[in-house]
């Protein structure tokens, strides 16, 4: 009986799911893969998708790279043992593969090794590299004269190229990027026309994607001129010729740009997402750290006054101010209902959005200039007949200027200017980032406030003269110029969305100008030999 009870109490074996990460773009991770990663207790990931796994996994998930103590990839059998051990310990396990493991055979090999351990598994296939990479390169696989798609592995010594000479065949060659000239020569000898289009795509579906498009007869010269190397996908066939009409990814206005985003950690993410939509890589370098006030009593009195009806208006000038008040509300068990009877003003679309997320709809948002000056333009004068209370609660940073307070006082209001949070200079970034900033490794830098200019220069030095400098408004631009920087771009309205759009428009103009001049690149970091004139 005791043996039976021991078996009954034995911890059940957990679950194992083999998951394909997809071709590279994180947005191409399937919904099922995202759910599995979020719910997993243990993730064993290929080294190049560890960061991807961590971006989807919950904070409690254990994420392990499938490498040994020297950083070298484990064998398939060793990986299967790691997965099996975790599952036998009762955990839900995801084995995350990079790329398309059903295509390269990695999943089949590892699944066979896992089967020997008597641990069952599921499979969550991902978006295939065979279709995604050509799609991101603007290449269809069928249509027109193309009637058949064939897949060939360039590493297969048994490939007979003469079997693929038919003009109606679209040939997709894996592992063939660095041997594309040799492949083209073999296809020409097999009888394919020298005018047959061919494309080599490296870094497919990522902002590092680069495509060489040519013909079988001219490929050698195109490859020599491009000076590219590394793994990639090769597509041969008439459909490649339609790339000029279908290309959508590599023609984005900021495609491949590395853009420095010096904001707080909490604020940089949204801006980086906008840059990604324009094809850029946003590199976040926090220059400011937001800290609570040194003494909380002032904020505590203000929140108590807000609840007891001491104020007529509450004016928010930043997302951080909204966050500081919301945190105090949470501390006291309050919610948006505490704003009942109050009028709320907000500067900027991000601040208004933060209030809306809190359940508060602002009564006043500047109609034109989204700044404190714009708020003063639209703020009503105090009227003792219609305004029962003359006080305004103004939660702000410790370094905020007195302009807004003075303006509100001139309008007849009594202002309680409260330090809701402190801004302190962040620690310097890594040495390699500092070097990239000073040497022109970034294509652009976005400044969203005067303090980000001062703090970036203070902790990392001035951006290189070739780097495009974009500022959110005139005050920020003036500070940049005072630090010896030339301002190339300024947002039409002071918002991060408008700033990203202005930079994209500038990048698109540079791209078109480079194309007209016959230049291969319009990225400033690739053209930094031609130094720009600095502002005086």
ZAMARGU-4260 file (C-alpha; in steps of 0.2 Angstrom, whole numbers, plus 5000, padded with zeros to 4 digits):
<rodrens>
0) 5000/5000/5000 | 5014/5012/5004 | 5022/5010/4987 | 5005/5014/4979 | 5004/5030/4989
5) 5022/5035/4985 | 5018/5033/4966 | 5001/5043/4968 | 5011/5057/4977 | 5024/5058/4963
10) 5024/5075/4955 | 5016/5074/4937 | 5027/5077/4922 | 5025/5095/4915 | 5022/5100/4898
15) 5034/5103/4883 | 5030/5113/4868 | 5042/5115/4853 | 5040/5133/4847 | 5046/5142/4832
20) 5052/5160/4834 | 5049/5164/4816 | 5060/5173/4803 | 5067/5187/4815 | 5054/5201/4816
25) 5046/5200/4834 | 5029/5205/4827 | 5029/5189/4817 | 5029/5178/4832 | 5012/5169/4832
30) 4998/5172/4845 | 5000/5154/4851 | 5019/5156/4853 | 5017/5172/4863 | 5004/5164/4874
35) 5015/5149/4877 | 5030/5160/4881 | 5019/5170/4893 | 5013/5155/4902 | 5029/5145/4903
40) 5038/5141/4919 | 5054/5137/4910 | 5060/5142/4892 | 5075/5134/4884 | 5080/5146/4869
45) 5092/5146/4855 | 5105/5159/4860 | 5100/5172/4846 | 5082/5172/4853 | 5085/5173/4871
50) 5080/5192/4871 | 5064/5188/4861 | 5060/5175/4874 | 5062/5187/4888 | 5052/5200/4880
55) 5036/5188/4880 | 5039/5178/4895 | 5032/5183/4912 | 5044/5190/4926 | 5044/5173/4935
60) 5049/5163/4920 | 5066/5155/4920 | 5074/5158/4903 | 5089/5148/4899 | 5101/5149/4883
65) 5104/5132/4875 | 5123/5134/4877 | 5136/5126/4887 | 5148/5135/4900 | 5159/5141/4886
70) 5144/5149/4877 | 5144/5136/4863 | 5128/5128/4857 | 5123/5112/4866 | 5120/5096/4855
75) 5102/5092/4851 | 5103/5077/4864 | 5110/5089/4877 | 5096/5101/4874 | 5083/5088/4874
80) 5090/5082/4891 | 5088/5100/4898 | 5070/5101/4892 | 5066/5083/4899 | 5073/5087/4916
85) 5063/5103/4918 | 5047/5094/4912 | 5050/5079/4924 | 5052/5092/4938 | 5034/5096/4934
90) 5037/5112/4925 | 5028/5119/4909 | 5042/5120/4897 | 5044/5129/4880 | 5059/5125/4869
95) 5061/5140/4858 | 5069/5138/4841 | 5076/5152/4831 | 5070/5153/4813 | 5060/5139/4805
100) 5066/5123/4814 | 5054/5112/4803 | 5063/5118/4788 | 5081/5115/4794 | 5078/5099/4803
105) 5082/5105/4820 | 5065/5101/4827 | 5064/5084/4821 | 5081/5079/4828 | 5078/5086/4845
110) 5060/5079/4845 | 5067/5062/4842 | 5080/5064/4856 | 5066/5070/4868 | 5055/5055/4863
115) 5069/5043/4870 | 5066/5051/4887 | 5047/5046/4887 | 5042/5065/4888 | 5027/5070/4877
120) 5027/5086/4867 | 5017/5098/4857 | 5023/5108/4842 | 5018/5127/4838 | 5025/5130/4821
125) 5029/5148/4816 | 5029/5159/4801 | 5041/5151/4788 | 5056/5160/4782 | 5053/5153/4765
130) 5038/5165/4763 | 5041/5179/4775 | 5059/5184/4769 | 5054/5185/4751 | 5038/5195/4756
135) 5049/5207/4766 | 5060/5209/4751 | 5045/5213/4740 | 5046/5196/4731 | 5031/5185/4726
140) 5035/5167/4723 | 5021/5163/4710 | 5012/5173/4696 | 5015/5178/4678 | 5026/5164/4670
145) 5030/5156/4687 | 5020/5140/4689 | 5031/5131/4702 | 5041/5134/4718 | 5056/5123/4722
150) 5066/5123/4738 | 5085/5119/4737 | 5097/5118/4751 | 5114/5124/4745 | 5123/5113/4757
155) 5116/5098/4749 | 5130/5090/4739 | 5118/5081/4728 | 5109/5096/4720 | 5108/5094/4701
160) 5106/5112/4695 | 5102/5106/4677 | 5085/5100/4685 | 5080/5118/4689 | 5083/5127/4672
165) 5065/5129/4668 | 5060/5147/4667 | 5043/5143/4675 | 5051/5138/4691 | 5054/5150/4706
170) 5069/5143/4715 | 5071/5147/4733 | 5089/5142/4739 | 5093/5141/4758 | 5110/5143/4765
175) 5115/5150/4748 | 5119/5168/4751 | 5138/5167/4751 | 5138/5155/4736 | 5125/5164/4726
180) 5138/5168/4712 | 5143/5150/4711 | 5124/5145/4710 | 5121/5158/4696 | 5135/5151/4686
185) 5128/5133/4688 | 5111/5139/4683 | 5118/5148/4668 | 5127/5132/4663 | 5111/5122/4665
190) 5102/5133/4653 | 5093/5147/4662 | 5094/5164/4653 | 5107/5177/4659 | 5092/5189/4661
195) 5084/5179/4674 | 5081/5189/4690 | 5090/5184/4706 | 5089/5191/4724 | 5100/5188/4739
200) 5092/5194/4756 | 5102/5194/4772 | 5095/5198/4789 | 5077/5195/4782 | 5062/5203/4791
205) 5073/5213/4803 | 5079/5231/4801 | 5096/5224/4796 | 5089/5217/4780 | 5098/5220/4764
210) 5094/5213/4747 | 5105/5212/4732 | 5094/5211/4716 | 5102/5208/4700 | 5101/5195/4686
215) 5111/5178/4684 | 5122/5186/4671 | 5126/5202/4681 | 5126/5195/4699 | 5145/5194/4701
220) 5147/5212/4698 | 5132/5217/4709 | 5139/5206/4724 | 5156/5213/4722 | 5149/5231/4723
225) 5138/5227/4738 | 5152/5220/4749 | 5140/5210/4759 | 5143/5193/4767 | 5134/5181/4779
230) 5119/5169/4779 | 5104/5173/4769 | 5090/5167/4757 | 5092/5167/4738 | 5077/5168/4726
235) 5079/5165/4707 | 5065/5167/4695 | 5054/5180/4685 | 5044/5185/4700 | 5060/5194/4707
240) 5058/5206/4693 | 5043/5213/4701 | 5052/5219/4717 | 5053/5237/4711 | 5034/5238/4712
245) 5032/5227/4728 | 5046/5233/4739 | 5039/5240/4755 | 5051/5236/4769 | 5068/5242/4764
250) 5061/5258/4757 | 5054/5264/4773 | 5060/5282/4777 | 5072/5278/4791 | 5075/5260/4786
255) 5091/5253/4795 | 5094/5269/4805 | 5100/5268/4823 | 5091/5282/4832 | 5097/5287/4850
260) 5082/5290/4861 | 5088/5299/4877 | 5073/5298/4888 | 5068/5290/4905 | 5066/5271/4904
265) 5047/5272/4906 | 5045/5285/4892 | 5057/5279/4879 | 5048/5263/4874 | 5033/5272/4865
270) 5044/5283/4855 | 5055/5268/4850 | 5040/5259/4844 | 5035/5273/4833 | 5053/5273/4826
275) 5051/5255/4822 | 5036/5258/4811 | 5047/5269/4801 | 5060/5256/4799 | 5073/5262/4812
280) 5080/5254/4828 | 5077/5265/4843 | 5092/5263/4855 | 5086/5269/4872 | 5099/5278/4883
285) 5091/5285/4899 | 5098/5302/4904 | 5085/5306/4917 | 5080/5295/4932 | 5063/5300/4940
290) 5063/5299/4959 | 5050/5302/4973 | 5052/5319/4982 | 5064/5319/4996 | 5050/5323/5008
295) 5032/5317/5005 | 5023/5328/5016 | 5019/5342/5003 | 5012/5329/4991 | 5002/5321/5005
300) 4994/5338/5010 | 4990/5342/4992 | 4981/5325/4989 | 4971/5327/5005 | 4966/5345/4999
305) 4961/5338/4982 | 4949/5325/4991 | 4942/5338/5003 | 4938/5351/4989 | 4952/5363/4992
310) 4956/5366/4973 | 4946/5371/4958 | 4959/5365/4945 | 4972/5352/4944 | 4985/5355/4930
315) 4996/5341/4924 | 5011/5346/4913 | 5019/5329/4911 | 5016/5310/4911 | 5027/5309/4926
320) 5016/5321/4936 | 5001/5310/4932 | 5010/5295/4937 | 5016/5303/4954 | 4998/5308/4958
325) 4991/5291/4953 | 5004/5282/4964 | 4998/5292/4979 | 4980/5288/4975 | 4984/5270/4975
330) 4993/5272/4992 | 4978/5280/4999 | 4965/5268/4991 | 4958/5282/4980 | 4953/5281/4961
335) 4948/5293/4948 | 4931/5297/4957 | 4942/5308/4968 | 4943/5321/4954 | 4924/5323/4954
340) 4920/5342/4955 | 4937/5347/4949 | 4943/5354/4933 | 4958/5345/4925 | 4970/5353/4913
345) 4984/5343/4903 | 4998/5349/4892 | 5002/5337/4878 | 4994/5322/4870 | 5004/5309/4880
350) 4999/5318/4897 | 4981/5318/4891 | 4982/5299/4886 | 4989/5295/4903 | 4975/5304/4912
355) 4962/5295/4901 | 4970/5278/4905 | 4968/5284/4924 | 4949/5286/4920 | 4950/5305/4919
360) 4945/5316/4904 | 4954/5333/4904 | 4943/5348/4903 | 4957/5358/4895 | 4970/5353/4883
365) 4979/5368/4874 | 4971/5370/4857 | 4987/5374/4848 | 5004/5376/4857 | 5006/5360/4867
370) 5017/5368/4880 | 5015/5378/4897 | 5014/5394/4886 | 5000/5386/4876 | 4991/5381/4892
375) 4992/5399/4899 | 4985/5405/4882 | 4969/5395/4885 | 4968/5395/4904 | 4953/5405/4910
380) 4955/5420/4922 | 4948/5418/4939 | 4930/5424/4941 | 4924/5426/4959 | 4906/5425/4953
385) 4908/5408/4943 | 4923/5401/4952 | 4919/5396/4970 | 4937/5392/4974 | 4953/5401/4967
390) 4966/5387/4970 | 4976/5377/4957 | 4985/5361/4961 | 5001/5360/4951 | 5011/5344/4953
395) 5027/5345/4944 | 5046/5341/4944 | 5058/5349/4956 | 5067/5358/4941 | 5051/5365/4933
400) 5052/5384/4929 | 5041/5397/4937 | 5034/5403/4921 | 5018/5393/4923 | 5015/5398/4941
405) 5018/5417/4937 | 5006/5416/4922 | 4992/5408/4933 | 4994/5421/4946 | 4992/5435/4934
410) 4976/5427/4929 | 4970/5428/4947 | 4973/5411/4953 | 4982/5405/4969 | 4994/5391/4964
415) 5000/5377/4975 | 5016/5372/4966 | 5020/5355/4973 | 5036/5344/4970 | 5028/5328/4964
420) 5044/5320/4958 | 5063/5323/4956 | 5073/5322/4940 | 5091/5316/4943 | 5104/5313/4930
425) 5106/5295/4925 | 5122/5284/4926 | 5133/5285/4910 | 5129/5272/4897 | 5141/5258/4892
430) 5158/5263/4885 | 5153/5256/4867 | 5137/5267/4867 | 5147/5283/4872 | 5160/5279/4858
435) 5146/5277/4846 | 5138/5293/4851 | 5154/5303/4849 | 5160/5294/4833 | 5145/5295/4823
440) 5138/5277/4826 | 5120/5284/4827 | 5111/5291/4812 | 5100/5302/4823 | 5096/5308/4840
445) 5079/5314/4847 | 5079/5327/4860 | 5062/5329/4869 | 5067/5342/4882 | 5081/5354/4886
450) 5086/5343/4901 | 5089/5328/4889 | 5101/5338/4879 | 5111/5344/4894 | 5111/5327/4903
455) 5116/5317/4887 | 5130/5329/4884 | 5135/5327/4902 | 5135/5308/4904 | 5140/5303/4886
460) 5147/5318/4877 | 5141/5328/4861 | 5134/5318/4846 | 5145/5317/4831 | 5143/5331/4818
465) 5136/5318/4805 | 5122/5313/4817 | 5105/5321/4813 | 5098/5331/4828 | 5079/5332/4830
470) 5071/5342/4843 | 5053/5343/4850 | 5052/5362/4851 | 5061/5379/4850 | 5066/5379/4868
475) 5075/5362/4866 | 5082/5367/4850 | 5090/5382/4858 | 5098/5372/4871 | 5105/5360/4858
480) 5112/5375/4849 | 5120/5382/4865 | 5129/5365/4866 | 5136/5367/4849 | 5124/5355/4840
485) 5116/5359/4823 | 5097/5356/4824 | 5091/5348/4808 | 5074/5343/4812 | 5060/5351/4823
490) 5043/5344/4826 | 5028/5355/4820 | 5020/5352/4837 | 5028/5348/4853 | 5024/5329/4854
495) 5035/5313/4853 | 5023/5307/4839 | 5026/5323/4829 | 5045/5322/4832 | 5046/5304/4825
500) 5036/5309/4810 | 5047/5325/4807 | 5062/5314/4807 | 5054/5301/4795 | 5050/5315/4783
505) 5068/5321/4784 | 5075/5304/4781 | 5063/5301/4766 | 5070/5317/4759 | 5088/5311/4761
510) 5083/5294/4753 | 5076/5302/4738 | 5091/5314/4736 | 5103/5300/4737 | 5093/5290/4724
515) 5093/5305/4712 | 5112/5307/4715 | 5115/5288/4712 | 5121/5285/4730 | 5119/5268/4737
520) 5115/5274/4755 | 5107/5289/4764 | 5111/5284/4782 | 5121/5297/4790 | 5132/5285/4800
525) 5137/5278/4783 | 5141/5295/4776 | 5150/5303/4791 | 5166/5306/4781 | 5157/5321/4774
530) 5157/5332/4791 | 5143/5343/4793 | 5144/5361/4798 | 5141/5364/4817 | 5130/5378/4823
535) 5139/5393/4830
</rodrens>
